[in-house]
Amino acid sequence: MEELKDCSIHHTTIKICEDLKNATEYKTFFEDVQKLVSTPNVRVEDFKNSLLKAMQDHGLEAELKNNIYRWVKTKKNNSSPYDSFFRKAQIHWDKRIHKSLNSMSSELGISLARLRGTNEKEEIANKWNELSNFEVDIHKYRPVYAPKDFLEVLINLKGPCKEEVKSDLNKWEFAQMPLKVKNLVELRNMYAELSRGDLILNSNNFVNPSQNYATLEAERIALGEKILAKNYAPLAQEFLKKGCPKCMRSKMWTLILGADVKPVQIAHFDSLKQNVLQYDLMIDKLIIKDINLTASNDDQYFVFEDVLYQVMMCFSRDSDILKQLPNQPAFLQVGLKGRPNTAENTLVFPPSGVIPFHGFTMYAAPFCYLYNNAVELYFAFRGFYLRYWHRLHRVCASPQGIVALCLQFEKLLQCFEPSLWHHFKKCRIHPLRVVIKWMMRAFSGHLPPEQLLTLWDIILAYDSLEVVPVLALAIVVFRKQNLMKVNTLANIEAVLADLSSIAVVPLLQMAFIKDN
């Protein structure tokens, strides 16, 4: 048994080493180690021990541990016997999206990709920090799809069960999906600090006179400074479970996500910018349209319009995203308009492989409250997307995927609020229709920014999106009295439209403590 264990550790070590060598930060790390080896701190007669001690003293040991920690986070084995079923469903959905893109392209007489002219390139370069002044006619463009369209795809999935489930009623639940999701007891155990009712630093402490917010905040800041000095990501993740002071959030998130900006990241962002200047992609208009429809019309985010143009257009060009996604989405290959049909003039469209839906920009918008620098903002947002957000708009069997999260919401609602569930069913309104827009955007644009960032603290702290359906359930239950009085989708949506008064931590604590 020990031999098998040792063999497993050996193979895992080899795999980690191979993957780290291919990582963008490896070259810088290796150069730092080489420089350290040439110093008097590393002695030939005791090379191993002196090198380890020197790496520890210069912070390289913590950096190596953090890279391994993040590798583990991205290499979780969430394989399911139903992976192929969901993979086929996603490919089918991708084809529908691509068909819609091509139809829009033909309808508008616009190419999917072309080289920009010199004047256009210079204009964008000159207006890079104020891209809202770059005039583009977007009124004919429309979002490729919205959360409600994606929900139709999910609802119409035929579960990969060998025996068809028969029912005397219309079976519009997700119950036919054979995915395992946590029940409330398992969720309570997972979110122990919330379910115990522990004192957690959040903006609602400030309005509760029974708690000394200033003292609690000072204690959290003192502890946070020690953790940041250690520069160890798992400690930062654990720290977030008891709440994060606003002044430390950006540094904690950067540490956990490995989003610190070094010369290699700056060079990468600049290459993406050059790609934006070089190529005009139809996806640019969809991004500009989405920003106009969402962030630009939001009192909380309209001031960040210019930086969002930069970040989102660079994101669309980032081919590393396509490489790092666990299951490569289907993607288009298109030729540049007016160029010979050769391999050199063919590119993946879009290079990131990600087609934005209506509201996609809101994945990035909240980061504007944390980072003043566009490069820092970009890599923090990208880190969050690669770890979490990509699962919210793709069909997959992952327990962190949108299908499993929808199923979890349904089961929790059926189990703990059956009267409300039956009210929805009596009205012939699928309850997911009123929460899918929250869940697909992880509540961005729906909750006030500080409450939203608190929710995202919790996602990072427990490394899980399962808190999203729990919060959706808690809000629906919180508004139960008014929901039971209405029976149309429009009126139900009106009851749930304004979330400005929602306090995330107290509401989650009530949800977990309920019936305890």
Protein Blocks (a to p, Z undefined) as FASTA:
>chain_A
ZZmmmmmmmmmmmmmmmmmmmpmklmmmmmmmmmmmmpmklcfklmmlmmmmmmmmnomm
mmmmmmmmmmmmmmcccbdfklmmmmmmmmmmmmmmmmmmmmmmmmnopafbdcddfklm
mmmmmmmmmmmlpccdfklpccfbdfklmmmmmmmpccfbfbdcddfbdcfbfklpccdc
ddfklmmmmmmmlmnopacddfklmmmmkbcfklmmmmmmmmmmmmmmnopaklmmmmmm
nopafklmmmmmmmmnopaccfklmmmmmmmmmmmmmpccfklmmmmmmmmmmmmmpmkl
mmmmmmmmmmmmmmmmmmklmmmpmbacdddddddehiacdfklgccddfkopacdehkl
mmmmmmmmmpmbfklmmmmmmmmmmmmmmmmmcccfbfkbmklmmmmmmmmmmmmmmmlm
mmmmmnopafklmmmmmmmnnogokacfklmmmmmmmmmmnopaklmmmmmmmmmmmmmm
mmmmpcbfklmmmmmmpmmlpcfklmmmmmmmgoZZ
